[in-house]
């Protein structure tokens, strides 16, 4: 139960005396509270939400109704002296960072600073690629001719060439035969290579073969188309250094041929050689007869 006390005004006191005497059937009548001297008027069972501490006053309309008192206010007093400054309060928490302001205008360029010290020299870089070859320069002037050098020593004397001479003693025309490569040979019809061969005593290079007719009869020169082939035959397998005697109106080969210098023939020690005469193409009707002479050189191999 909540109790609400009122100030001891005459009205309140009157109401405190009258309310207990009124029945519930006269609730619409005026309530007059007249408490005894020194007493008070108490109203029981007020709503909880109506509690408060404001005074109740008579209204200005006739002075017979209760109402909320006007605020108690007397005349404004003089301003009191300013109190001493209180202690500084604790620093409040830092507020949130404000939005970034607009970028200010660029300031003027400052003065150039002094040059810093030179840095250490860096490592040498890799060698670059070779550049393109430049254009060829102009040819310089011809230098003066140098002095003549001293005469060199005389070289060793070269090997002496060997001259071989072969001759048929008698007619060697009209058949195939072989002669000794050195000295005189009586020609024999169909004389074999082995019957007249000579073995070389030294290694040498054979060349410079010449051949000619001697002691010719009156039937010379040879008839047109006839020829006699004279060769140096080696090991009875190869004819080298061949020359041809024929009936030629434009040369002297009617009676001689040579010298033949190529191809040369490299002869080894012990090689077998002979002079081969092939005149099988000569007709014997006219009875041409002549001896044949052959010369050839052999230069020793160094």
C-alpha contacts under 8 A as a table, 3 or more apart, distances in Angstrom:
res1	aa1	res2	aa2	distance
1	X	44	X	7.66
1	X	45	X	6.14
2	X	44	X	6.94
2	X	45	X	6.02
2	X	46	X	6.51
2	X	48	X	7.20
3	X	42	X	7.40
3	X	43	X	6.63
3	X	44	X	5.41
3	X	45	X	6.61
3	X	46	X	6.84
4	X	42	X	6.89
4	X	43	X	6.22
4	X	44	X	7.04
4	X	46	X	7.07
4	X	51	X	7.21
5	X	41	X	7.38
5	X	42	X	5.83
5	X	43	X	7.14
6	X	12	X	7.11
6	X	41	X	6.94
6	X	42	X	7.22
6	X	55	X	7.55
6	X	56	X	7.55
7	X	12	X	7.38
7	X	55	X	7.62
8	X	12	X	6.19
8	X	13	X	6.34
8	X	40	X	5.91
8	X	41	X	7.26
9	X	12	X	5.34
9	X	13	X	6.32
10	X	13	X	5.13
10	X	14	X	6.24
10	X	34	X	7.24
11	X	14	X	5.16
11	X	15	X	6.29
11	X	32	X	7.36
11	X	33	X	6.24
11	X	34	X	7.21
12	X	15	X	5.18
12	X	16	X	6.29
12	X	33	X	5.78
12	X	34	X	7.21
12	X	35	X	7.75
12	X	40	X	7.38
12	X	41	X	5.51
13	X	16	X	5.21
13	X	17	X	6.73
13	X	33	X	5.01
13	X	34	X	4.41
13	X	35	X	4.17
13	X	36	X	7.47
13	X	39	X	7.33
13	X	40	X	5.65
13	X	41	X	5.05
14	X	17	X	5.40
14	X	18	X	6.46
14	X	32	X	5.00
14	X	33	X	2.30
14	X	34	X	2.41
14	X	35	X	5.32
14	X	41	X	7.61
15	X	18	X	5.24
15	X	19	X	6.02
15	X	31	X	5.82
15	X	32	X	4.27
15	X	33	X	1.84
15	X	34	X	5.52
15	X	35	X	7.33
15	X	41	X	6.64
16	X	19	X	5.95
16	X	20	X	7.54
16	X	32	X	7.57
16	X	33	X	4.18
16	X	34	X	5.82
16	X	35	X	5.51
16	X	40	X	6.96
16	X	41	X	4.18
16	X	42	X	6.32
16	X	43	X	7.77
17	X	20	X	6.68
17	X	21	X	7.71
17	X	32	X	7.22
17	X	33	X	4.50
17	X	34	X	4.52
17	X	35	X	4.96
17	X	36	X	7.83
17	X	41	X	7.47
18	X	21	X	5.54
18	X	22	X	6.85
18	X	31	X	6.29
18	X	32	X	5.19
18	X	33	X	4.69
18	X	34	X	6.49
19	X	22	X	5.59
19	X	31	X	6.34
19	X	32	X	7.23
19	X	33	X	6.65
22	X	26	X	6.40
22	X	27	X	7.45
23	X	26	X	5.68
23	X	27	X	7.18
24	X	27	X	5.57
26	X	29	X	5.76
33	X	41	X	7.29
35	X	38	X	7.92
35	X	39	X	5.54
35	X	40	X	5.92
35	X	41	X	6.40
36	X	39	X	5.26
36	X	40	X	7.79
43	X	46	X	7.05
46	X	50	X	6.90
46	X	51	X	7.71
47	X	50	X	5.35
47	X	51	X	7.28
48	X	51	X	5.94
54	X	68	X	7.25
54	X	69	X	7.43
55	X	68	X	6.54
55	X	69	X	5.77
56	X	66	X	6.17
56	X	67	X	5.54
56	X	68	X	5.06
56	X	69	X	5.44
57	X	66	X	5.40
57	X	67	X	5.28
57	X	68	X	5.88
57	X	69	X	4.87
58	X	63	X	5.15
58	X	64	X	6.17
58	X	65	X	5.33
58	X	66	X	4.56
58	X	67	X	5.87
58	X	69	X	7.69
59	X	62	X	7.04
59	X	63	X	5.23
59	X	64	X	6.79
59	X	65	X	5.38
59	X	66	X	5.76
59	X	67	X	5.64
60	X	63	X	5.38
61	X	64	X	7.41
61	X	65	X	7.63
62	X	65	X	7.54
69	X	72	X	7.89
159	X	299	X	6.95
159	X	300	X	6.08
159	X	301	X	7.90
159	X	302	X	7.25
160	X	299	X	6.73
160	X	300	X	7.16
161	X	297	X	6.44
161	X	298	X	5.74
161	X	299	X	4.41
161	X	300	X	6.56
162	X	297	X	5.63
162	X	298	X	5.20
162	X	299	X	6.22
162	X	300	X	7.79
163	X	295	X	7.10
163	X	296	X	5.97
163	X	297	X	4.69
163	X	298	X	6.63
164	X	181	X	6.87
164	X	182	X	5.51
164	X	295	X	5.65
164	X	296	X	5.39
164	X	297	X	6.17
164	X	298	X	7.86
165	X	181	X	6.78
165	X	182	X	5.12
165	X	183	X	6.02
165	X	293	X	7.40
165	X	294	X	5.81
165	X	295	X	4.46
165	X	296	X	6.70
166	X	179	X	7.15
166	X	180	X	6.32
166	X	181	X	5.15
166	X	182	X	4.61
166	X	183	X	4.86
166	X	184	X	5.91
166	X	185	X	7.63
166	X	275	X	7.63
166	X	293	X	5.84
166	X	294	X	5.06
166	X	295	X	6.28
167	X	179	X	7.51
167	X	182	X	7.80
167	X	183	X	6.21
167	X	184	X	4.72
167	X	185	X	6.15
167	X	291	X	7.41
167	X	292	X	5.85
167	X	293	X	4.43
167	X	294	X	6.28
168	X	171	X	7.24
168	X	172	X	6.67
168	X	179	X	6.91
168	X	184	X	5.78
168	X	185	X	4.98
168	X	186	X	5.72
168	X	187	X	5.84
168	X	291	X	5.53
168	X	292	X	5.43
168	X	293	X	6.50
169	X	184	X	6.20
169	X	185	X	5.62
169	X	186	X	4.74
169	X	187	X	6.53
169	X	291	X	6.37
170	X	186	X	6.12
170	X	187	X	6.27
170	X	290	X	7.13
170	X	291	X	5.48
171	X	187	X	6.91
171	X	289	X	5.39
171	X	290	X	5.02
171	X	291	X	5.09
171	X	292	X	7.90
172	X	175	X	7.27
172	X	177	X	7.58
172	X	187	X	5.92
172	X	188	X	7.97
172	X	277	X	7.61
172	X	289	X	7.36
172	X	290	X	6.52
172	X	291	X	5.89
172	X	292	X	6.65
173	X	228	X	7.60
173	X	279	X	5.66
173	X	280	X	7.95
173	X	282	X	7.28
173	X	288	X	7.30
173	X	289	X	6.18
173	X	290	X	6.67
173	X	291	X	7.89
174	X	279	X	5.03
174	X	280	X	5.33
174	X	281	X	7.18
174	X	282	X	5.31
174	X	283	X	6.74
174	X	284	X	6.32
175	X	189	X	6.32
175	X	190	X	7.03
175	X	277	X	7.98
175	X	278	X	6.38
175	X	279	X	5.16
175	X	280	X	4.64
175	X	282	X	7.96
176	X	189	X	6.80
176	X	190	X	5.62
176	X	191	X	7.86
176	X	276	X	7.57
176	X	277	X	5.74
176	X	278	X	4.45
176	X	279	X	5.90
176	X	280	X	6.00
177	X	187	X	7.11
177	X	188	X	6.67
177	X	189	X	5.80
177	X	190	X	4.71
177	X	191	X	4.97
177	X	192	X	6.94
177	X	276	X	6.14
177	X	277	X	5.47
177	X	278	X	6.65
178	X	187	X	7.54
178	X	190	X	7.48
178	X	191	X	5.57
178	X	192	X	6.31
178	X	193	X	5.94
178	X	196	X	6.86
178	X	274	X	6.54
178	X	275	X	5.51
178	X	276	X	4.49
178	X	277	X	6.00
179	X	185	X	5.87
179	X	187	X	6.84
179	X	191	X	7.90
179	X	196	X	6.03
179	X	274	X	6.10
179	X	275	X	5.00
179	X	276	X	6.41
179	X	277	X	7.73
180	X	183	X	6.57
180	X	184	X	7.10
180	X	185	X	6.16
180	X	196	X	4.96
180	X	197	X	6.14
180	X	198	X	7.03
180	X	274	X	5.44
180	X	275	X	6.13
181	X	197	X	7.38
181	X	198	X	6.95
181	X	232	X	7.94
181	X	273	X	6.78
181	X	274	X	4.82
181	X	275	X	5.23
187	X	191	X	7.39
188	X	191	X	5.23
191	X	195	X	6.83
191	X	196	X	7.85
192	X	195	X	5.37
192	X	196	X	7.14
193	X	196	X	5.75
193	X	197	X	5.81
193	X	236	X	6.32
193	X	274	X	6.61
194	X	197	X	5.25
194	X	236	X	7.86
196	X	274	X	6.57
197	X	272	X	5.89
197	X	273	X	5.36
197	X	274	X	4.96
198	X	272	X	5.40
198	X	273	X	5.38
198	X	274	X	6.51
199	X	269	X	7.62
199	X	270	X	5.08
199	X	271	X	5.48
199	X	272	X	4.49
199	X	273	X	6.47
200	X	203	X	7.17
200	X	267	X	7.54
200	X	268	X	7.12
200	X	269	X	5.32
200	X	270	X	5.01
200	X	271	X	5.47
200	X	272	X	6.40
200	X	273	X	7.42
201	X	269	X	5.57
201	X	270	X	6.42
202	X	268	X	6.82
202	X	269	X	4.88
202	X	270	X	7.73
202	X	300	X	6.76
203	X	266	X	7.63
203	X	267	X	5.49
203	X	268	X	4.34
203	X	269	X	4.82
203	X	300	X	5.70
203	X	301	X	5.66
204	X	266	X	6.12
204	X	267	X	5.30
204	X	268	X	6.65
204	X	298	X	5.41
204	X	299	X	4.95
204	X	300	X	3.88
204	X	301	X	4.75
205	X	264	X	6.52
205	X	265	X	5.58
205	X	266	X	4.56
205	X	267	X	5.89
205	X	298	X	5.14
205	X	299	X	5.07
205	X	300	X	6.35
205	X	301	X	6.58
206	X	264	X	5.81
206	X	265	X	5.06
206	X	266	X	6.37
206	X	267	X	6.94
206	X	296	X	7.16
206	X	297	X	5.65
206	X	298	X	4.21
206	X	299	X	6.53
207	X	241	X	6.63
207	X	260	X	6.63
207	X	261	X	4.96
207	X	262	X	6.77
207	X	263	X	7.75
207	X	264	X	5.34
207	X	265	X	6.85
207	X	296	X	6.24
207	X	297	X	5.50
207	X	298	X	6.37
208	X	241	X	7.76
208	X	258	X	7.47
208	X	259	X	5.09
208	X	260	X	4.97
208	X	261	X	4.71
208	X	295	X	7.87
208	X	296	X	5.37
208	X	297	X	5.72
209	X	241	X	6.21
209	X	242	X	7.57
209	X	243	X	7.70
209	X	258	X	6.10
209	X	259	X	5.12
209	X	260	X	5.03
209	X	261	X	6.95
209	X	294	X	7.15
209	X	295	X	5.71
209	X	296	X	4.33
209	X	297	X	6.98
210	X	243	X	7.43
210	X	256	X	7.62
210	X	257	X	5.95
210	X	258	X	4.43
210	X	259	X	4.78
210	X	260	X	6.73
210	X	294	X	5.66
210	X	295	X	5.31
210	X	296	X	6.48
211	X	230	X	6.96
211	X	243	X	7.37
211	X	245	X	8.00
211	X	256	X	5.61
211	X	257	X	5.46
211	X	258	X	6.50
211	X	292	X	6.95
211	X	293	X	5.66
211	X	294	X	4.49
211	X	295	X	6.64
212	X	245	X	7.70
212	X	255	X	5.51
212	X	256	X	3.95
212	X	257	X	6.39
212	X	292	X	5.83
212	X	293	X	5.58
212	X	294	X	6.87
213	X	216	X	6.79
213	X	255	X	5.35
213	X	256	X	6.40
213	X	290	X	6.00
213	X	291	X	5.69
213	X	292	X	4.83
213	X	293	X	6.49
214	X	290	X	5.82
214	X	291	X	5.17
214	X	292	X	6.24
214	X	293	X	7.36
215	X	289	X	7.95
215	X	290	X	5.32
215	X	291	X	5.90
216	X	219	X	7.80
216	X	220	X	6.66
216	X	288	X	7.59
216	X	289	X	5.80
216	X	290	X	4.32
216	X	291	X	7.02
217	X	220	X	6.35
217	X	288	X	6.39
217	X	289	X	5.66
217	X	290	X	6.61
218	X	288	X	7.65
219	X	222	X	7.54
219	X	286	X	6.40
219	X	287	X	6.89
219	X	288	X	5.16
219	X	289	X	7.63
220	X	223	X	8.00
220	X	288	X	6.35
221	X	247	X	6.38
221	X	254	X	6.00
221	X	255	X	7.58
222	X	226	X	6.05
222	X	227	X	7.37
222	X	246	X	6.54
222	X	247	X	5.23
222	X	254	X	6.97
222	X	282	X	7.70
222	X	288	X	7.46
223	X	226	X	5.60
223	X	247	X	6.16
223	X	282	X	7.98
224	X	246	X	7.97
224	X	247	X	5.53
224	X	248	X	7.76
225	X	246	X	7.37
225	X	247	X	6.77
226	X	246	X	5.91
226	X	247	X	6.50
226	X	281	X	5.84
226	X	282	X	5.22
226	X	283	X	7.63
227	X	244	X	6.56
227	X	245	X	5.45
227	X	246	X	4.18
227	X	247	X	6.95
227	X	279	X	6.45
227	X	281	X	6.43
227	X	282	X	6.46
228	X	244	X	5.74
228	X	245	X	4.99
228	X	246	X	6.36
228	X	277	X	6.99
228	X	278	X	5.77
228	X	279	X	4.46
228	X	280	X	7.79
228	X	281	X	7.52
228	X	282	X	7.44
229	X	242	X	6.71
229	X	243	X	5.89
229	X	244	X	4.49
229	X	245	X	6.29
229	X	277	X	5.91
229	X	278	X	5.20
229	X	279	X	6.52
230	X	242	X	5.58
230	X	243	X	5.53
230	X	244	X	6.30
230	X	245	X	7.85
230	X	275	X	7.16
230	X	276	X	5.87
230	X	277	X	4.82
230	X	278	X	6.58
231	X	239	X	5.76
231	X	240	X	5.94
231	X	241	X	5.67
231	X	242	X	4.15
231	X	243	X	6.57
231	X	275	X	5.88
231	X	276	X	5.26
231	X	277	X	6.73
232	X	239	X	5.59
232	X	240	X	5.28
232	X	241	X	5.82
232	X	242	X	6.71
232	X	273	X	6.95
232	X	274	X	6.09
232	X	275	X	4.94
232	X	276	X	6.27
233	X	236	X	6.11
233	X	237	X	7.13
233	X	238	X	5.56
233	X	239	X	4.26
233	X	240	X	6.14
233	X	273	X	5.61
233	X	274	X	5.38
233	X	275	X	6.00
233	X	276	X	6.22
234	X	237	X	6.15
234	X	238	X	5.41
234	X	239	X	6.40
234	X	240	X	7.56
234	X	271	X	7.04
234	X	272	X	5.78
234	X	273	X	4.65
234	X	274	X	6.87
235	X	238	X	6.99
235	X	271	X	6.33
235	X	272	X	4.85
235	X	273	X	6.09
236	X	272	X	7.61
236	X	273	X	7.54
239	X	242	X	7.02
239	X	276	X	7.91
240	X	263	X	7.48
240	X	264	X	7.69
240	X	265	X	6.81
241	X	260	X	5.92
241	X	261	X	7.17
241	X	262	X	6.77
241	X	263	X	6.78
241	X	264	X	7.06
241	X	265	X	7.72
242	X	260	X	7.08
243	X	257	X	5.93
243	X	258	X	6.12
243	X	260	X	6.75
244	X	253	X	7.40
244	X	257	X	6.22
245	X	253	X	5.16
245	X	254	X	5.93
245	X	255	X	6.61
245	X	256	X	6.16
245	X	257	X	5.96
246	X	253	X	5.72
246	X	254	X	5.21
246	X	255	X	7.84
247	X	253	X	6.90
247	X	254	X	5.00
248	X	251	X	5.69
248	X	252	X	7.20
248	X	253	X	6.27
248	X	254	X	6.02
249	X	252	X	7.85
251	X	254	X	7.34
252	X	255	X	6.28
252	X	256	X	6.31
252	X	257	X	7.49
253	X	256	X	4.81
253	X	257	X	5.29
261	X	264	X	6.39
267	X	271	X	6.26
268	X	271	X	5.56
275	X	294	X	7.96
279	X	282	X	5.61
280	X	283	X	7.96
283	X	286	X	6.98
283	X	287	X	7.80
284	X	287	X	4.93
284	X	288	X	6.68
